[in-house]
Amino acid sequence: MTIFNEPILVTRPYLPPLEEFKRGCEEIWTNRWLTNDGPMLQRFHEALSGYLGVPSSNLALFANGTLALELGFYAMGLSGGDVITTPFTFVATSHALKRIGATPVFADVDPATLCLSPAAAERSITPRTKAIVPVHVYGNPCDVDGFARLGEKYGVKIIYDAAHAFGTDLHRYGDISMFSFHPTKLFHSCEGGCLVFRDDSLQRKLFNLRNFAIESELACVDVGTNAKMNELQALMGLLCLERMDDLLASRRRIAGIYAEKFRGTCVRFIDGSANAAYCPVLFKSYEIRERVYAGLKKSNIHARRYFYPLLTEFAPYIYARGTCPVAADAASRVLTLPTYYGLADEDVRSIADNVLEIVS
Ligand code: T4K
């Protein structure tokens, strides 16, 4: 068993060279413009539109992913309706629905991808359903064709929580996709979020909503909020974007090492994402998972049980407890292992060896 002297955290943010950040700060200092649609934000917006290959009229940046989701849901008119979603996700997905007055209806996940199952979602559709919100959990692609069919058949919106999916091409599906740029993500802007949408007429609405829905000095047209990304965030985003190839390559390399280490063992490594954003493994039972989680901690490896407990165990969603057995089973057996730019290959091997030693 390898005992690490320094803690190995589940993830660490990439930080660009400080000199580059300082140079960007000099520009911000000169401009004396810190937020509210500043030049750095506009530059980041254009750079992202180029990177994602979508027109700049089809995206909007926000202070964080949760507010991006909230405003996307609100702009699509989901308030007051039912929205089918997955319980196997971070609380932000359903919190954003609740906060705009929609009711999350939880449907079960596909055991292979742990993403919302279109068949389970279809069984939950009623006349009150306004949308389906699947999550590309860990960056694993949902059954996008299945959801497109449901969207057409029932006339409901498909809005993807793609918080984990930056660096894939999954934003090409659905009415809206949301990327989170939190520092725990593969790519970040300190805090930040982005919506990519099919209908470019949404952009004006979203720009308004993120700025209190103030349209001019004399007109406030709706109940908006403050969800603006500031200039320092945009600068961080721009500098990280320059390194996307390296960031992706390092996560993929780490995922490859875990996959090889766990091949043919009783530990199931869940791969399948194009960006290797997370490194989740499934154990045979809850007891084994808990033993590994605690055993790794003793060796100074701080893996995380994303996503446990299941959302339907939390007070705001307890009404749906017991409705999603596949998701509940996965939540009880899953552990996400450390992965980040700068984590050495030999450390990844040691982490995997420790896991296997504890399991045996
Ligand atoms: N939808 C989904 C599916 C999501 O997963 C998320 C966020 C959202 C929506 C909402 O997007 P945002 O509004 O966040 O943009 C983290 C993140 O806070 C959260 O962004 C993320 N999902 C979720 C899965 O994980 P915690 O409570 O686990 O974070 P924390 O502070 O324990 O950090 C995790 C590890 O990273 C720690 O070991 C320390 C390390 N760390 C963290 C930060 C912030 C660093 O080394 N440096 C840092 O700056 O929630």
Residues whose N, C-alpha, C, O or C-beta is under 5 A from the ligand:
A	BS01	T4K	L9 V10 T11 R12 P13 N64 G65 T66 T89 F90 A92 T93 D161 A163 S180 F181 H182 P183 T184 G192 G193
